[in-house]
Amino acid sequence: MTYKYNYVILFEDFGVIFVIRLQKQIADLGYCSRRKAEELITAGKVYVNGKKITELGTKVNPTDEIRINNEILSVQEKEYYIFNKPREVVTTTSDDKGRKTVLDFFDIDKRIYPVGRLDYDTTGLILLTNDGEFANLMMKPSSKIQKVYLAKINGIMPKEDLITLKNGIVIDKRKCIPDKVKVKSIDKKTNTSFIEITIHEGRNHEIKKMFEYFHLDVLKLTRLSYGSLTLGNLKSGEYKKLSIKEVKTLYSLIKK
């Protein structure tokens, strides 16, 4: 299995030096995601060998000293976790409004960060890691890693609307086609339904917008699985470290 990396190779005195984009190096060192690294660079918070860097795409090599917020970055052992996110928890490493973040539930000495996001009121499975390349591959739509959600909606979708949803609808001027849609249960007394929906893109508020298209509100939303991973017996607010085998299985699901 091969992937395209943002490396430039230089030859010096018959040796080989791998030069890498700064934002990717920051992510690979486990400090934060590549997207967050780009924000830090443009905000002027990243220094390479004592020099402030603000230009995206700047190349560095493994011997360069990278400093962010007076912290010198160093190589960390890669770690991977799944977490059962409760409601009213933000999927970030910090929050300026003082709300609980996913990291408040972790008692580990490694710096990790979430892979993608779940909404504040959405519960369920989310990945956290300090492996920037892994995080990037898991989030890329082209990798086609499937995520399964269970949505409780305030209504009962007619058969024709379900067919329309399965065939794809236009959201924010882009066609959105779920991988699978399945009605799990219907409660006519409360006029609510549970619908299982599988996607691989994960655009902002994608599932909620799917049901808004049909004038339906999502009352509860839970992510049940991420690729080959499921919540299993993991209770709300609990996390579990992934084994090497589980991580390799996730890699094997990436579409070339």
Secondary structure, 3 states (H helix, E strand, C coil): CCCCCCEEEEEECCEEEEEEEHHHHHHHCCCCCHHHHHHHHHCCCEEECCEEECCCCCEECCCCCEEECCEECCCCCCCEEEEEECCCCECCCCCCCCCCEHHHHCCCCCCCEECCCCCCCCEEEEEEECCHHHHHHHHCHHHCCCEEEEEEECCCCCHHHHHHHHHCEEECCEEECCCEEEEEEEECCCCEEEEEEEECCCCCCHHHHHHHCCCCCEEEEEEEEECCEECCCCCCCCEEECCHHHHHHHHHCCCC
